[in-house]
Amino acid sequence: MASKVEKDIDVLRQFIEIYCRTKHKDAEKTRYMGVELCSECRETLEYAAHRREVCPLKPKPTCKNCEIHCYKPDQRQRIKEIMRHSGKYVILHGRLDLIYHYLF
């Protein structure tokens, strides 16, 4: 059974993959963690996955409700943009599993 950290990273991967596929259609992409990503999105996923792995809070709150904000300000803004875009996409395309994770 996957740990909470692995599940969170998997959701990040899926949201970033949706964002990259819909926003960076013409960018050159390489395979990373099982998905095709441009270099910018790959860097974002690497950063976000690392930050999730080293999060000191147990249980981890959602990032918007966190008191310590471990992301750098520019990365925090980027992940907010990705989550906002991908969240809307997920709702419109009926991915209930991701909607549930996004909201809780």
N, C-alpha and C positions, 0 to 999 in steps of 0.2 A: 504494500500500500504506500502511495506517495505521501511524503510529509507535507505539512502546510507550506513550507518554504518552496518545495518543488511545485506544488499546485499554483502558488502565487506567481512563480516564474513562468509557468506554462501559460497562465492567463496573460501576463505581460507579453509573452512571445506572440500569442494569438492577436492581441490588440495591436501590437506594433506591426505584425504582418498585414493586418487589415489596413492599417494606416498607410504603409509603404505601397501596398498593392493598389490602393485607390488614389493616393496623392503623388506617387513617384512612378507612374506608369512607364515613362521613357528612360528612367535611370538604369545604368548597368547594375546588375544584381548578381550576388553570389549566394550560395547555400550556406546557411548558418543555423544551427539548432533545429534543423529539419524544415526551415522555410527559406524562401528567396527574399533577400533584403538588399537594399542599396547600402553603401558604406555608412551613410549618415544614420540610418535606422539600425544598422548593425552595432554601431558605437553606442547608440542609445540603449539598445537591449543589453549589451555587455555591461554598461554602467548601471542600469536599473537592476539587473540580476545580481550584480556584485553588492549593490546597496541593500537589496533584500536579504541576501545571504548573511550580511554582517549586522543586520538590525538587532540592537540589544534589547528591544522591548518584547516581553512575553506576557500575554499574547500581543501580537503586533496589531496596532490600530490601523484603520485606513489612513493613507498618507494625509488626506485633507483634515483628519482629526488628530494628527500626531503633534506632539508638543516640541519635538526636537528637530524635525525636518532635516534629514540626513542628506538630501539632494542639494547640490549647488543650485543657486537661484536660476541660472539659465537652463539647467537640466530639469529642474522642477517645472518651469514654464513649458518646456518641451513635452514632458510626460503628461502634463495637464491638457495640452493641445491634442496629443495622441489619444488620451482617454476620452476626451470630449467628442472628437471625431469618430473614433471607433465605437464608442458607446451608442451614438446615434445610429451608426451603421448596423450594429448588433440588434438594436431594438427594431429597426425597419426590416431586418432579414430574419427575425424570429429565433435567434440563438439563445434559447432560454437558459442554458447552463451558464453562459457568459453574462447574461443579464443578471442572474441571481448573484454571481460573484461580484459583479460591478456594483450592485446595490448594497451588498452585505459584506 
